[in-house]
Amino acid sequence: MGDGPFWMIVVLFFALIGQFFDIESVSHSANLLIFGLMLSNFMFSPLKKKIKRKRPYANSQMQKEINLKIDNRDLRHGSKEFESFPSGHAFWTSLSVFIIISQFGIVSIFIIGWLIPIMIYLRLHLGVHYPSDVIAGFLFGAINAMITIYLSPTIKNLIDNLKHYDFFIVLYWVFIAFFLIIGFKSWSKRV
């Protein structure tokens, strides 16, 4: 939970609910999540490739200096030793939670707002990130959420204008399918 695929499933769920029950706010949330996740990937992927920082469990010198043994407790998602900065889980969770809260208001803070501090804590507890990794992931996610929320009216107008075309619904679902396929492929290369 908290990794890219989890939030892609949330996108699919929101898109399905929004379309089949004709709930505009849920459909718009799916569109914002798609935009935010795509925007974030342009920042996240280059950072992971450029910054080669050992994860805490892989940094034997640091462990020696602080006289503490750190184990990798997240074998599936913490397997790449040189991909510590920034935390993708903190990044995607912060981005998605802030976008959802912006659409559904204060009540949603109580429903999903807890995911951000829990995700930050877990990444540290599992030994796969440093505090600066999760703080950076949180900040990058928050900044990208603000950009997405700021562009929300423009995104809504664009989608509303496209809805007038007969082929929109087919194109919309083809786009979501490609988004999910490309997203899962990108994620599977990293894990």
C-alpha positions in Angstrom: 0.0 0.0 0.0 1.3 3.4 -0.8 3.4 2.4 -3.8 2.5 3.5 -7.4 0.3 0.4 -8.3 -1.9 0.9 -5.2 -2.7 4.5 -6.3 -3.2 3.3 -9.9 -5.8 0.9 -8.6 -7.4 3.8 -6.7 -7.5 5.7 -10.0 -9.2 2.8 -11.7 -11.7 2.5 -8.9 -12.5 6.2 -9.0 -12.8 6.2 -12.8 -15.2 3.2 -12.7 -17.3 4.6 -9.8 -17.4 8.1 -11.4 -18.5 6.7 -14.8 -20.9 4.1 -13.8 -22.7 6.1 -11.1 -22.2 9.4 -12.9 -20.6 11.1 -9.9 -18.7 14.1 -11.3 -16.5 14.7 -8.2 -15.3 11.1 -8.2 -14.6 11.2 -12.0 -12.7 14.5 -11.5 -10.7 13.0 -8.7 -9.6 10.1 -11.0 -8.6 12.7 -13.7 -6.6 14.7 -11.1 -4.9 11.6 -9.8 -3.9 10.6 -13.3 -2.5 14.0 -14.1 -0.7 14.2 -10.7 0.8 10.7 -11.0 2.0 11.4 -14.5 3.5 14.8 -13.5 5.2 13.3 -10.5 6.7 10.5 -12.6 8.6 13.1 -14.6 10.3 14.2 -11.4 10.5 11.0 -9.5 12.1 8.7 -12.1 15.0 11.1 -12.9 15.7 11.6 -9.2 15.9 7.8 -8.5 18.2 7.3 -11.5 20.5 10.3 -10.8 20.8 10.1 -7.0 22.5 6.9 -6.0 22.1 6.8 -2.3 22.4 3.5 -0.4 19.4 2.5 1.6 20.0 2.3 5.4 20.1 -1.5 5.5 22.7 -1.5 2.7 24.9 1.2 4.3 27.3 -0.9 6.4 29.6 2.1 7.1 26.8 4.1 8.6 25.6 1.1 10.6 29.1 0.7 12.0 29.4 4.4 12.9 26.1 4.4 14.8 26.7 0.9 16.1 23.3 -0.4 15.0 22.3 -3.2 12.7 19.5 -2.3 10.2 17.7 -5.0 8.4 15.7 -4.8 5.2 12.2 -5.5 6.4 10.5 -4.7 3.1 12.1 -7.3 0.8 9.6 -6.6 -2.1 9.8 -2.8 -2.2 13.2 -2.1 -0.7 15.3 -4.4 -2.8 17.2 -1.9 -4.9 20.1 -0.9 -2.6 20.9 2.4 -4.4 17.4 3.8 -4.7 16.9 5.4 -1.3 16.2 9.0 -2.3 13.4 10.1 -2.4 10.9 7.7 -0.9 8.4 6.7 -3.6 5.9 5.5 -1.1 5.9 8.8 0.7 5.8 10.6 -2.6 2.8 8.8 -4.1 0.9 8.7 -0.9 1.3 12.4 -0.1 0.4 13.4 -3.7 -2.7 11.1 -3.8 -4.0 11.9 -0.3 -3.7 15.7 -0.8 -5.5 15.5 -4.2 -8.3 13.3 -2.7 -8.6 15.6 0.3 -8.8 18.7 -2.0 -11.8 17.1 -3.7 -13.7 15.7 -0.8 -13.0 18.1 2.0 -12.2 17.9 5.7 -14.0 14.6 6.3 -11.6 12.8 4.0 -8.7 14.0 6.2 -10.1 11.6 8.9 -10.7 8.8 6.4 -7.3 8.8 4.5 -5.2 11.6 6.0 -3.6 9.1 8.4 -1.9 7.3 5.5 0.8 10.0 5.1 2.3 9.8 8.7 1.9 6.0 8.7 3.7 5.7 5.4 6.5 8.0 6.5 6.9 6.0 9.7 6.8 2.6 8.0 9.5 3.4 5.4 11.8 4.3 8.3 10.8 1.4 10.4 11.3 -1.0 7.6 14.9 0.1 7.2 14.6 1.2 3.6 14.7 5.0 3.9 16.4 7.8 5.9 14.4 10.6 7.4 15.5 12.9 4.6 14.2 10.4 2.0 10.7 10.4 3.4 10.6 14.1 4.1 11.7 14.8 0.5 9.1 12.3 -0.8 6.5 14.0 1.2 7.5 17.5 0.0 7.7 16.5 -3.6 4.3 14.8 -3.4 2.8 17.9 -1.7 4.3 20.3 -4.3 3.0 18.1 -7.2 -0.4 17.9 -5.5 -0.5 21.8 -5.2 0.4 22.1 -8.9 -2.3 19.6 -9.8 -4.9 21.2 -7.6 -4.0 24.6 -9.0 -4.5 23.2 -12.6 -7.7 21.4 -11.5 -10.1 23.9 -13.2 -8.1 23.7 -16.5 -8.1 19.9 -16.4 -11.9 19.9 -15.7 -12.6 22.3 -18.6 -10.5 20.2 -21.0 -12.3 17.0 -20.0 -15.7 18.7 -20.2 -14.9 20.0 -23.7 -13.8 16.6 -24.8 -17.0 15.0 -23.4 -19.0 16.5 -26.3 -17.4 14.2 -28.8 -19.0 10.8 -29.4 -15.7 8.9 -29.1 -14.7 10.5 -25.8 -15.8 7.6 -23.6 -13.8 5.0 -25.7 -10.8 7.3 -25.8 -11.0 7.9 -22.0 -11.0 4.2 -21.2 -8.2 3.5 -23.7 -6.2 6.3 -22.1 -6.8 4.8 -18.6 -5.8 1.4 -19.8 -2.6 2.7 -21.3 -1.9 4.7 -18.1 -2.3 1.6 -16.0 -0.3 -0.7 -18.3 2.6 1.8 -18.7 2.5 2.6 -14.9 2.6 -1.1 -13.9 5.4 -1.8 -16.4 7.4 1.2 -15.1 6.9 0.0 -11.5 7.8 -3.6 -12.3 11.1 -2.5 -13.7 12.0 -0.9 -10.4 10.9 -3.7 -8.1 
